[in-house]
Amino acid sequence: MVAGELVQEHMPPDGITIARKSPELRGASERCADATYAAAPTATTRGETDTERELEQEKEVPADEREAMLPNGGGGGGGGEVGDKRLETRLYGRRFAVLAVFSLYSLLNAFQWIQYSIIANVFTQYYGVTNDKVDWLSIVYMVAYVPLIFPATWLLDRKGLRLTSLLGAGLNCAGAWLKCASVSPELFGVTVTAQVVCSVAQVFILGLPSRIASVWFGPREVSTACATAVLGNQLGTAIGFLLPPVLVPNTPDDVELTGHNISIMFYGTAAVSTVLFILTVIVIKDRPSLPPSQAQAVLPDSPPEDYSYRQSIVNLIKNKAFVLLLVSYGIMTGSFYSVSTLLNQMIMACYENQELNAGRIGLTLVVAGMVGSILCGLWLDHTKTYKMTTLIVYGLSFLGMVVFTFTLNLDNIYLVFFTAGVLGFFMTGYLPLGFEFGVEITYPESEGTSSGLLNAFAQIFGIIFTLIQGKLTTDYKPLAGNLFLCAWIFLGIMLTALIKSELKRHNVNMGLDSNHLQAIPTECPRDCPSETKSNGVKLEHSISFSPETSL
C-alpha cells in the first residue's frame, strides 16, 4: 500500500482550471455567491458535450475578461495568458530574516515553558509547594492554548502575520519581566501569573511555522522552512533542559542563594525577550510583494468579504483525512509534552542526585529531535512522500519509546542518554511532518487554521497524558507511566495508516508549473451544496485525477 501511495503522491494533475471573482464579472454572475477555483481536465480527446460547453464559454467570456479573472490578470504584473507563461512569483532575501526572528522568539517562549519542570525539586523547596503545583506551571501552557487557539487563528486569518507575531513576542516579553518580580518564597502566585502570560503568548506562536513557510518560501524549500521554524521551538526546549540546572543548582540550605540564582535566570530571559520584540517590530511583515509559489499566487492576498472562519473550521472537520491526522498528531505531540514535563521526576526516581544529568538527557532528547526535524524537512522537499515518511517516523518513535521504557531503570545513566536521543530523533522529528502534511491535505484552507487545530489537539492530549502519567509515576513507577504512552502511540500508528494522502497544494504547483492552467468561468448553481464551498474557494473533482491526488 505504501509503495502504491508513493507513486500516486507524485502523480501530477492533468490540468487545473481557475476562476476568480472580479468587478467586471459580478454583474454577469449574480447566481454565484463565491469566487471559485475549479479543477477540469485538459485531455486531448473530449466528447461532443465537453467541446460544445467549451465553445459556449469561449463566446460568453471575452479574452480580456478571462485575463482579468486570473490573480494578477488585467493589471500587468506577470499574469498574462497563463497558457503561455506562469503567474509571476519571486523569492525575497528578507524571508530568512523573518524566519530567524520568529525562530528566536519561539525559542525563548519554549525555554520559559520548561524552565520550571526541569528543576522541579528546586522550585518546590524554594516556594514551599508540591510537585504537582510545579507541574501545572508547564501544564498551563497546554490549558491556555485550547480555548484561545480559535480567536488566535481568526486573528491570523483576518489581520495577518505581523500583528499575530507582535502579540506573541510582546506577551512573551511581558511575562518574562513579570517573572522578575516573583523572586521571593511567598510570591508563587506572581510566578504563576507570569507563566500564564507566557502561555497566552505561545498561542500566537505555535501555529505560525506553516504560515511563514507557505507565504514566504518557494515550493522546493517550504518543508525545510517549516521544519526550521519548528526547530526554533525545539531548540528553546533543549536550552530549557540545559541552562536552568546550571544557573540554579540545588542549594536547599541557602534559600537566599537560590533566590539570587533564580533572579539571574529570570532577568537574563527578560533582557533577551526585549531585544527580540524590537526585532519583531522591525523585521516581520504580513507577506512579500510577490508570492513565492504558484500555490500562493492563485490564492487571494486577503480573505474575501464573504470569508467565514466558522465555515473554514467546518470544512476541516469534514475532512476525514485531517481528522485522523488531528488525533494521531495529538497523540504523538502530547506524548512528547508529557515526557518533557516529567523527565526530571522519572530520572530522579531511578537515579538519585542526578538533577544536572536529567537536564542533559532532556537536551540530548531535543537536540536529536532537531536533527530529525531538519532531515525530515529536507526529505519531504525532495520526495513529497508525506504519508510514507510520517508513517515510518511514527513507527520508529513507538520503537524508541519502548526501548526507553525498558532501559530507564537498568542503573546505566549513559544508556539512558542514548535511548533518549533515539526517542527524541523520531518523536520530535515528527512535529514538522504533521504541520506540512496537514497543509497539503487541507489546501486551500488557511495554514494557520489547520496548524492551530493540530496544536490544540496536541495540547489536549498533552494535558491528559501529563496528568495520568504523572499520577502513575508517583503512585507506582516510571515504567507504568511510560507503558501507558506506548499503548497510545501504537494506536497513533494505526490511525496514521488510515489517512488518505491527497497532496492538494503540491498538485497545484505541479499543474501550474506544467502550464496546464486555463481560465474559464465556472457556474455556481443556486443549489450548490455547501460542503463544496471553501470561503470563496471551491475545489471540484477532476475525472482525470487519481483518487489519492484528486482536488
C-alpha positions as CSV (number, residue, x, y, z in Angstrom):
1,M,0.0,0.0,0.0
2,V,2.8,2.4,0.9
3,A,4.6,1.8,-2.4
4,G,1.4,2.5,-4.4
5,E,0.8,5.7,-2.5
6,L,4.4,6.7,-3.2
7,V,3.6,6.7,-6.9
8,Q,0.2,8.3,-6.5
9,E,1.5,11.1,-4.4
10,H,3.8,12.1,-7.2
11,M,1.1,11.9,-9.9
12,P,0.6,15.4,-11.3
13,P,-2.9,16.6,-12.2
14,D,-3.8,16.6,-15.9
15,G,-4.9,20.2,-15.7
16,I,-6.2,22.8,-13.4
17,T,-8.7,25.5,-14.3
18,I,-9.0,28.6,-12.2
19,A,-11.7,31.3,-12.0
20,R,-11.5,34.4,-9.8
21,K,-14.2,36.8,-8.9
22,S,-13.6,40.3,-10.4
23,P,-15.5,43.6,-10.6
24,E,-16.1,43.1,-14.3
25,L,-17.8,39.8,-13.9
26,R,-20.0,40.5,-10.8
27,G,-23.0,41.8,-12.8
28,A,-22.9,38.8,-15.1
29,S,-22.6,36.2,-12.4
30,E,-25.2,37.0,-9.7
31,R,-26.0,33.4,-9.3
32,C,-22.6,32.6,-7.9
33,A,-22.1,33.6,-4.3
34,D,-18.4,32.8,-4.2
35,A,-15.4,33.1,-6.4
36,T,-14.4,29.5,-7.4
37,Y,-11.3,27.5,-8.2
38,A,-12.5,24.6,-10.3
39,A,-10.4,21.7,-11.5
40,A,-11.1,20.5,-15.0
41,P,-9.2,18.1,-17.4
42,T,-7.4,19.2,-20.5
43,A,-7.3,15.8,-22.2
44,T,-6.5,15.5,-25.9
45,T,-9.8,13.9,-26.7
46,R,-13.2,15.0,-25.5
47,G,-16.8,14.2,-26.1
48,E,-19.1,16.4,-28.1
49,T,-20.8,17.7,-24.9
50,D,-17.5,18.9,-23.5
51,T,-16.5,20.6,-26.8
52,E,-19.8,22.4,-27.1
53,R,-19.6,23.6,-23.5
54,E,-16.1,24.9,-24.0
55,L,-17.2,26.8,-27.2
56,E,-20.1,28.4,-25.3
57,Q,-17.8,29.5,-22.5
58,E,-15.4,31.0,-25.1
59,K,-18.2,33.1,-26.5
60,E,-19.6,34.2,-23.1
61,V,-16.3,35.4,-21.8
62,P,-14.1,37.7,-23.9
63,A,-10.3,37.3,-23.8
64,D,-9.7,40.4,-21.8
65,E,-12.2,39.3,-19.1
66,R,-10.6,35.8,-19.0
67,E,-7.3,37.6,-18.3
68,A,-8.9,39.7,-15.6
69,M,-10.1,36.6,-13.9
70,L,-6.6,35.5,-13.1
71,P,-5.0,36.5,-9.8
72,N,-2.7,39.1,-11.4
73,G,-4.5,39.5,-14.6
74,G,-5.8,42.6,-16.2
75,G,-3.3,44.8,-14.4
76,G,0.1,43.5,-15.6
77,G,2.4,42.1,-13.1
78,G,3.1,38.9,-14.8
79,G,-0.4,37.4,-15.2
80,G,-0.8,37.4,-19.0
81,E,-2.1,34.4,-20.8
82,V,-1.4,31.7,-18.4
83,G,-1.3,29.0,-21.0
84,D,1.9,30.6,-22.3
85,K,3.6,31.8,-19.1
86,R,3.2,31.3,-15.4
87,L,1.9,33.7,-12.8
88,E,4.7,35.9,-11.6
89,T,6.5,34.7,-8.4
90,R,9.6,35.8,-6.6
91,L,11.7,34.9,-3.6
92,Y,13.0,37.6,-1.3
93,G,16.1,37.5,0.9
94,R,14.0,39.0,3.7
95,R,12.4,35.6,4.2
96,F,15.5,34.4,6.0
97,A,15.3,37.3,8.4
98,V,11.6,36.7,9.1
99,L,12.3,33.0,9.7
100,A,15.3,33.8,12.0
101,V,13.4,36.3,14.2
102,F,10.4,34.1,14.5
103,S,12.5,31.1,15.4
104,L,14.3,33.0,18.1
105,Y,11.3,34.4,20.0
106,S,9.7,31.0,19.6
107,L,12.8,29.5,21.2
108,L,12.5,31.9,24.2
109,N,8.9,31.0,24.7
110,A,9.7,27.3,24.8
111,F,12.6,28.0,27.2
112,Q,10.1,29.6,29.6
113,W,7.8,26.7,29.3
114,I,10.2,24.0,30.5
115,Q,12.5,26.1,32.9
116,Y,10.4,25.2,35.9
117,S,9.8,21.5,35.3
118,I,13.4,20.5,34.7
119,I,14.4,21.7,38.2
120,A,11.1,21.0,39.9
121,N,12.8,19.9,43.1
122,V,14.5,23.3,43.4
123,F,11.3,25.3,42.9
124,T,9.3,23.0,45.3
125,Q,11.8,23.7,48.0
126,Y,12.1,27.5,47.3
127,Y,8.4,28.2,47.1
128,G,7.3,25.5,49.6
129,V,4.9,23.8,47.2
130,T,4.3,20.3,46.0
131,N,5.5,18.6,42.7
132,D,2.0,18.7,41.1
133,K,1.8,22.5,41.5
134,V,5.2,22.9,39.7
135,D,3.9,20.6,37.1
136,W,1.0,22.9,36.5
137,L,3.5,25.6,35.5
138,S,4.1,23.5,32.5
139,I,0.5,22.2,32.0
140,V,-0.8,25.8,32.0
141,Y,0.7,26.2,28.5
142,M,-1.5,23.4,27.3
143,V,-4.6,24.6,29.1
144,A,-4.4,28.2,27.8
145,Y,-3.9,27.0,24.3
146,V,-7.1,25.1,23.8
147,P,-9.7,27.9,24.3
148,L,-7.5,30.6,22.9
149,I,-6.5,29.0,19.6
150,F,-9.7,29.8,17.9
151,P,-9.6,33.6,18.4
152,A,-5.8,33.5,17.6
153,T,-6.3,31.7,14.3
154,W,-9.2,34.0,13.4
155,L,-6.9,37.0,14.1
156,L,-4.1,35.4,11.9
157,D,-6.6,35.0,9.0
158,R,-8.2,38.4,9.3
159,K,-5.3,40.6,10.4
160,G,-2.3,38.8,9.1
161,L,1.1,37.5,10.2
162,R,2.6,40.8,11.5
163,L,0.0,41.6,14.2
164,T,0.0,38.0,15.4
165,S,3.8,37.9,15.6
166,L,3.8,41.2,17.6
167,L,1.3,39.8,20.1
168,G,3.4,36.6,20.5
169,A,6.7,38.4,21.0
170,G,5.1,41.2,23.1
171,L,3.3,38.9,25.6
172,N,6.4,36.7,25.8
173,C,8.4,39.8,26.8
174,A,5.8,40.9,29.4
175,G,5.7,37.5,31.0
176,A,9.4,37.4,31.3
177,W,9.6,40.8,33.1
178,L,6.7,39.8,35.4
179,K,8.7,36.7,36.5
180,C,11.5,39.0,37.7
181,A,9.0,40.4,40.3
182,S,8.2,36.9,41.6
183,V,11.6,36.0,43.1
184,S,10.5,35.6,46.7
185,P,9.4,32.4,48.5
186,E,5.9,33.9,49.3
187,L,5.3,35.1,45.7
188,F,4.4,31.8,44.0
189,G,1.2,33.3,42.8
190,V,3.1,36.0,40.9
191,T,5.2,33.5,39.1
192,V,2.1,31.5,38.2
193,T,0.5,34.7,36.7
194,A,3.7,35.4,34.7
195,Q,3.7,31.8,33.4
196,V,0.0,32.3,32.3
197,V,1.0,35.4,30.3
198,C,3.8,33.4,28.6
199,S,1.3,30.6,27.9
200,V,-1.0,33.1,26.2
201,A,1.9,34.2,24.1
202,Q,2.6,30.7,22.8
203,V,-1.0,30.7,21.3
204,F,0.2,33.3,18.9
205,I,3.4,31.4,18.1
206,L,2.8,27.7,17.7
207,G,0.6,28.0,14.6
208,L,2.9,30.2,12.6
209,P,5.6,27.9,11.2
210,S,3.5,26.6,8.3
211,R,2.1,30.1,7.5
212,I,5.5,31.6,7.4
213,A,6.8,28.8,5.2
214,S,3.9,29.0,2.8
215,V,3.7,32.8,2.5
216,W,7.5,33.5,2.3
217,F,9.2,30.4,0.8
218,G,9.2,28.6,-2.5
219,P,7.8,25.1,-3.2
220,R,11.2,23.5,-3.1
221,E,12.1,24.9,0.3
222,V,8.7,25.1,2.1
223,S,9.0,21.9,4.1
224,T,12.6,22.8,5.2
225,A,11.5,26.3,6.2
226,C,8.6,24.8,8.3
227,A,11.0,22.4,9.9
228,T,13.4,25.2,10.7
229,A,10.6,27.3,12.3
230,V,9.6,24.3,14.4
231,L,13.3,23.8,15.1
232,G,13.4,27.1,17.0
233,N,10.8,26.0,19.5
234,Q,12.6,22.7,19.9
235,L,15.9,24.4,20.5
236,G,14.3,26.5,23.2
237,T,13.1,23.3,24.9
238,A,16.7,22.0,24.6
239,I,18.2,25.1,26.2
240,G,15.5,24.9,28.8
241,F,16.7,21.5,29.7
242,L,20.4,22.6,29.8
243,L,20.6,26.1,31.4
244,P,18.3,26.0,34.4
245,P,20.2,23.2,36.2
246,V,23.4,25.1,35.6
247,L,22.1,28.6,36.5
248,V,20.0,27.4,39.5
249,P,21.8,24.5,41.2
250,N,20.2,22.7,44.1
251,T,21.2,24.6,47.3
252,P,18.5,23.6,49.8
253,D,20.4,25.0,52.8
254,D,20.7,28.5,51.4
255,V,17.4,30.0,50.3
256,E,18.9,33.4,49.6
257,L,21.4,32.0,47.2
258,T,18.7,30.0,45.4
259,G,16.7,33.2,45.0
260,H,19.7,35.0,43.7
261,N,20.3,32.3,41.1
262,I,16.6,32.3,40.0
263,S,16.8,36.1,39.7
264,I,19.8,35.8,37.3
265,M,17.9,33.4,35.1
266,F,14.7,35.5,35.0
267,Y,16.4,38.8,34.3
268,G,18.5,37.3,31.5
269,T,15.4,35.9,29.9
270,A,13.6,39.3,30.1
271,A,16.5,41.2,28.5
272,V,16.7,38.8,25.6
273,S,12.9,38.8,25.1
274,T,13.0,42.6,24.9
275,V,15.6,42.6,22.1
276,L,13.6,40.0,20.2
277,F,10.4,42.0,20.5
278,I,12.2,45.0,18.9
279,L,13.5,42.9,16.1
280,T,9.9,41.5,15.5
281,V,8.7,45.1,15.1
282,I,11.4,45.9,12.5
283,V,11.6,42.6,10.5
284,I,8.3,40.8,10.3
285,K,5.8,41.7,7.6
286,D,2.5,40.0,6.6
287,R,3.7,38.8,3.2
288,P,6.2,39.7,0.4
289,S,5.1,41.9,-2.5
290,L,5.0,39.0,-4.9
291,P,4.0,35.4,-3.9
292,P,6.8,32.8,-3.6
293,S,4.9,29.9,-5.3
294,Q,2.1,29.2,-7.8
295,A,0.0,27.7,-5.0
296,Q,0.2,31.1,-3.2
297,A,-0.3,33.1,-6.4
298,V,-3.7,31.6,-7.2
299,L,-5.0,32.5,-3.7
300,P,-6.3,35.9,-2.7
301,D,-4.0,38.2,-0.9
302,S,-6.6,38.8,1.8
303,P,-9.8,36.9,2.8
304,P,-12.8,37.7,0.6
305,E,-15.6,39.7,2.0
306,D,-17.7,36.6,2.4
307,Y,-15.0,34.7,4.3
308,S,-16.3,32.7,7.2
309,Y,-13.9,31.4,9.8
310,R,-16.6,29.1,11.1
311,Q,-17.1,27.6,7.6
312,S,-13.3,27.1,7.4
313,I,-13.4,25.1,10.7
314,V,-16.4,23.1,9.4
315,N,-14.6,22.3,6.2
316,L,-11.6,21.0,8.1
317,I,-13.7,18.9,10.5
318,K,-15.5,17.3,7.5
319,N,-12.1,16.3,6.0
320,K,-11.8,12.7,7.2
321,A,-8.1,12.5,6.5
322,F,-7.4,15.7,8.5
323,V,-9.5,14.4,11.5
324,L,-7.3,11.2,11.5
325,L,-4.2,13.4,11.4
326,L,-5.6,15.6,14.3
327,V,-5.9,12.6,16.6
328,S,-2.6,10.9,15.6
329,Y,-0.7,14.2,15.8
330,G,-2.2,14.9,19.2
331,I,-1.1,11.5,20.5
332,M,2.5,11.9,19.4
333,T,3.0,15.5,20.4
334,G,1.1,15.1,23.6
335,S,3.4,12.2,24.5
336,F,6.4,14.4,23.8
337,Y,5.0,17.1,26.1
338,S,4.3,14.6,28.9
339,V,7.8,13.1,28.7
340,S,9.4,16.5,28.7
341,T,7.4,17.7,31.7
342,L,8.0,14.6,33.8
343,L,11.6,13.8,32.7
344,N,13.1,15.2,35.9
345,Q,10.8,13.1,38.1
346,M,11.5,10.0,36.1
347,I,15.3,10.4,36.2
348,M,15.2,11.3,40.0
349,A,13.1,8.2,40.7
350,C,15.7,5.9,39.1
351,Y,18.9,7.8,39.8
352,E,19.5,9.9,43.0
353,N,21.1,13.3,42.9
354,Q,21.2,13.5,39.1
355,E,19.4,16.8,38.5
356,L,22.2,18.0,36.2
357,N,22.2,14.8,34.2
358,A,18.4,15.0,33.9
359,G,18.7,18.3,32.2
360,R,21.4,16.9,29.9
361,I,19.3,13.9,29.0
362,G,16.5,16.3,28.1
363,L,19.0,18.3,26.0
364,T,20.0,15.1,24.2
365,L,16.4,14.2,23.5
366,V,15.6,17.6,21.9
367,V,18.8,18.2,20.1
368,A,18.5,14.7,18.4
369,G,14.9,15.7,17.5
370,M,16.2,19.0,16.0
371,V,18.4,16.9,13.7
372,G,15.4,14.7,12.9
373,S,13.2,17.7,12.1
374,I,15.7,19.2,9.6
375,L,16.4,15.8,7.9
376,C,12.6,15.1,7.6
377,G,12.0,18.6,6.1
378,L,14.8,18.1,3.5
379,W,13.4,14.7,2.7
380,L,9.9,16.0,2.1
381,D,11.1,18.8,-0.1
382,H,13.0,16.3,-2.2
383,T,10.4,13.4,-2.4
384,K,7.0,14.8,-1.3
385,T,6.2,11.4,0.2
386,Y,4.3,12.8,3.1
387,K,2.3,9.8,4.3
388,M,5.1,7.2,3.9
389,T,7.5,9.4,5.8
390,T,5.0,10.2,8.5
391,L,4.1,6.5,9.0
392,I,7.7,5.4,9.1
393,V,8.7,8.1,11.7
394,Y,5.7,7.3,13.8
395,G,6.6,3.6,13.9
396,L,10.2,4.3,14.8
397,S,9.0,6.7,17.6
398,F,7.0,3.8,19.0
399,L,10.1,1.6,19.0
400,G,12.1,4.3,20.6
401,M,9.6,4.8,23.4
402,V,9.5,1.0,24.1
403,V,13.3,0.9,24.3
404,F,13.5,4.0,26.5
405,T,10.8,2.5,28.8
406,F,12.6,-0.8,29.4
407,T,16.2,0.6,29.7
408,L,15.4,3.5,32.1
409,N,15.8,1.6,35.3
410,L,18.9,-0.5,34.3
411,D,21.2,1.6,36.5
412,N,23.1,2.8,33.5
413,I,22.7,6.6,33.0
414,Y,24.8,6.6,29.8
415,L,22.4,4.1,28.2
416,V,19.5,6.5,29.1
417,F,21.4,9.3,27.2
418,F,21.5,7.0,24.1
419,T,17.9,5.8,24.3
420,A,16.6,9.3,24.9
421,G,18.5,10.6,21.9
422,V,16.9,7.9,19.7
423,L,13.5,8.7,21.1
424,G,13.9,12.4,20.5
425,F,15.2,12.0,17.0
426,F,12.0,10.4,15.8
427,M,9.4,11.8,18.2
428,T,10.4,15.4,17.9
429,G,11.3,15.0,14.2
430,Y,7.6,14.1,13.6
431,L,6.4,17.6,14.6
432,P,7.0,19.5,11.3
433,L,5.8,16.4,9.3
434,G,2.4,16.8,10.9
435,F,2.2,20.5,10.1
436,E,3.2,20.1,6.4
437,F,1.0,17.0,5.9
438,G,-1.9,18.9,7.4
439,V,-1.4,21.9,5.0
440,E,-1.2,19.5,2.0
441,I,-4.4,17.6,2.6
442,T,-6.4,20.8,3.6
443,Y,-5.3,23.2,0.9
444,P,-6.6,25.9,0.1
445,E,-7.8,26.3,3.7
446,S,-5.7,28.6,5.9
447,E,-2.4,27.2,7.1
448,G,-2.9,28.9,10.4
449,T,-6.3,27.3,11.0
450,S,-5.1,23.8,10.2
451,S,-1.9,24.2,12.3
452,G,-3.9,25.7,15.1
453,L,-6.2,22.8,15.3
454,L,-3.3,20.4,15.2
455,N,-1.7,22.2,18.1
456,A,-5.0,22.4,20.0
457,F,-5.3,18.6,19.9
458,A,-1.6,18.3,20.9
459,Q,-2.3,20.4,24.0
460,I,-5.4,18.4,24.9
461,F,-3.6,15.1,24.7
462,G,-0.6,16.7,26.5
463,I,-2.7,17.7,29.5
464,I,-4.4,14.3,29.7
465,F,-1.1,12.4,29.3
466,T,0.9,14.5,31.7
467,L,-1.7,14.2,34.5
468,I,-2.2,10.4,34.0
469,Q,1.5,9.6,33.5
470,G,2.4,11.8,36.4
471,K,0.0,10.0,38.7
472,L,1.2,6.6,37.5
473,T,4.8,7.7,38.0
474,T,4.2,9.0,41.5
475,D,2.0,6.1,42.7
476,Y,3.8,3.3,41.0
477,K,7.0,3.6,39.0
478,P,8.1,5.4,35.7
479,L,7.6,2.1,34.0
480,A,3.8,2.2,34.4
481,G,3.6,5.7,33.0
482,N,5.8,5.0,30.0
483,L,3.9,1.8,29.1
484,F,0.7,4.0,29.2
485,L,2.3,6.2,26.5
486,C,3.5,3.3,24.4
487,A,-0.1,1.9,24.1
488,W,-1.4,5.3,22.9
489,I,1.5,5.7,20.4
490,F,0.7,2.3,18.9
491,L,-2.9,3.5,18.4
492,G,-1.5,6.5,16.6
493,I,0.4,4.3,14.1
494,M,-2.9,2.6,13.1
495,L,-4.7,5.9,12.7
496,T,-1.8,7.3,10.6
497,A,-2.0,4.2,8.3
498,L,-5.7,5.1,7.6
499,I,-5.0,8.6,6.4
500,K,-5.8,9.1,2.7
501,S,-2.9,11.1,1.1
502,E,-4.2,13.9,-1.1
503,L,-1.4,16.4,-1.9
504,K,-3.6,19.3,-3.0
505,R,-1.0,22.1,-2.7
506,H,1.7,20.0,-4.4
507,N,-0.8,19.2,-7.2
508,V,-1.5,22.9,-7.8
509,N,2.2,23.7,-8.0
510,M,2.8,20.8,-10.4
511,G,-0.1,21.7,-12.6
512,L,0.8,25.4,-12.9
513,D,4.5,24.6,-13.5
514,S,3.4,22.4,-16.4
515,N,1.3,25.3,-17.9
516,H,-1.9,23.3,-17.6
517,L,-3.8,26.3,-16.4
518,Q,-6.8,27.6,-18.3
519,A,-9.1,30.5,-17.4
520,I,-12.8,29.7,-17.8
521,P,-15.9,30.9,-15.9
522,T,-17.3,28.4,-13.5
523,E,-21.0,28.4,-13.0
524,C,-22.3,28.0,-9.4
525,P,-26.0,26.9,-9.4
526,R,-28.3,28.2,-6.6
527,D,-28.4,24.7,-5.1
528,C,-24.6,24.4,-5.0
529,P,-24.0,22.1,-1.9
530,S,-22.4,23.9,1.0
531,E,-19.8,21.2,1.5
532,T,-18.1,22.2,-1.7
533,K,-17.6,25.8,-0.6
534,S,-14.4,26.9,1.0
535,N,-14.7,30.6,1.8
536,G,-14.7,31.9,-1.7
537,V,-12.6,29.0,-3.0
538,K,-14.2,25.8,-4.3
539,L,-12.4,22.6,-5.3
540,E,-14.2,20.2,-7.6
541,H,-13.1,16.7,-8.6
542,S,-11.5,16.1,-11.9
543,I,-12.3,12.9,-13.7
544,S,-8.6,12.6,-14.7
545,F,-7.2,12.7,-11.1
546,S,-6.1,9.7,-9.2
547,P,-8.3,9.2,-6.1
548,E,-5.2,9.7,-4.0
549,T,-4.4,13.1,-5.6
550,S,-7.8,14.5,-6.7
551,L,-8.5,18.1,-5.9
